[in-house]
Amino acid sequence: MTVRDQNLQTIGFQTATFKIHQTSTVDDLRDADIGKAVSIVGNYEVSLGTNGGLLLGKLIDLSLTDADNGKRVATVQVGGICTLTSAATTPAVGNRVVVNGAGAVKQAPVLAAYDPAGGNVARGTVLNVNGTTDVTLILN
């Protein structure tokens, strides 16, 4: 008898709504970014973040349309299990992750004295690795 595949992505699913960060009065997130990894980059503001930045969660939805610049809000999965695109260095099962600044996650750096005040930026625990394309992790 084989073990039945499980859909764990519905367990502990939590979302929150954020403002979208703007660069030169243009929204940093567009419809094409739905499904990507995002970071908190300002007061209640999200974007794709910077390389090595803290993962907030997965962009689930954007209100309105790309034409409604400055009026949109972002819905972000901040808890539970999700699958995100991975980038080099692809994390292994049990690793924690950071964002790469382009909508993917990568293996978090080694804990060391150079970690920022407030703690290490790593988040999540990788549960499954699909080659070098994506990882499934729990947002903890």
N, C-alpha and C positions, 0 to 999 in steps of 0.2 A: 504494500500500500504506500502511495506517495503522499507527501504533505501538500495540502491544497494551497494555492497562491492566495495571499491575503492583500486586501486593499487597505493599507495602513494610513493612507493619506487623508482619511476622514476622522482619524482619532485625534482628539485634542485640538481640532482646527479652531484657531482664534484669529480674528482680523481686527484692524484698527484703521481709522481714516486719518490721513495726513495732508498737509498742504504740499504742493510741488515746488521745489526750489527753482528759482529762476536765475539764469545767467544773462546779463544785459537785457532784462525784461522779457526773456523768452523762456518758456517752460523747459526744464531739463528732461522731462519724461514725455513720451509720445505713445500712441496706441501700439506701435511696434515694440515697445518695451515691456508689454504685459507678459508675465511669466518669468521675468528676469529678477536677479538678486538686487536689492536696494539697501541703502544706508540712510541713517538719520544724519543730516548735514547742517541743520539749523533748528531753530525753535519750531517744533512740529513740522519740519520740512524734510522731504525725502528726495533722493536722486540716486543715480547709479553709484555715487560715492567716488572714492579715490582708491587706487591700487593699494591693497593692504588694509583697507578700512574695515570697520565693524559691520557685519551683516545684521541688518534689522529683520529682513524677511523677504518674502516673495511678493512681487507686484501682481495683484490679482485683478484689479480693474481700475479704470480711470473714468471719472464722470465726464459728461458732455463729449465734445469732439476735439481733435487737434486744432481746429479753427478757433476754439474758445480759449485762447492763450490767456493765462492769468486768472481764469475763473474755475479751473478744474481742481478736483481733489483726487487723491490716490487711496485706494483700498489695498492694504498690505497684510498678508498672512504673517502674523508675528508669533504664533504658537502652533504646535502640532508637528506633523510629518509632511515634508514636501520634497519634490525633486527639482534640482536646479542644474543648469549647465555648469560643467567644470572646465577649468583652464589649468595650464601648467603652473605650478606643480599640482597634479591631480592628487587629491587626498586619498588615503586608505581608510578602510573600515576602522572606526574608533577615533579617527582624527577629528580635530575641530577645524573650522574654516574661517576665512576672511573673504571680502569681495575683491575683484580685480579691477573695478572701476569701469567695466564695460558690460556689466550684467551677469557675470559668472562668479563662481566661487573657486577658491584654490586653497591648498593646504596652509594652515596658519603657521606663523613663524614659531620657532622654539621659544619657550618661556625664558626670559633673560633679564638682566638688569636694565636693558634699554626699553622695556615695556613702558607705555605711557602712564602718567599718574592716573589713578582710578582703576588700574588693572590691565590685564592682557586683552587685546581686541578680539581674540578668538571666540567663536560662538558655534553652537550646534554640535551634534555628534553624528558622524557619518555612519549610516546603517547599511548602505549598499553602494557599490561602485559599478557603473556600467561602462567599462573600458575607460576611454579618456573623454567621453562625451557628456556624461552627467552623473550626479550623485544624489542619493536619497538620504536625507538627514532629519533628525529631530531638532526643532528649534528650542533648545534649552539653554 
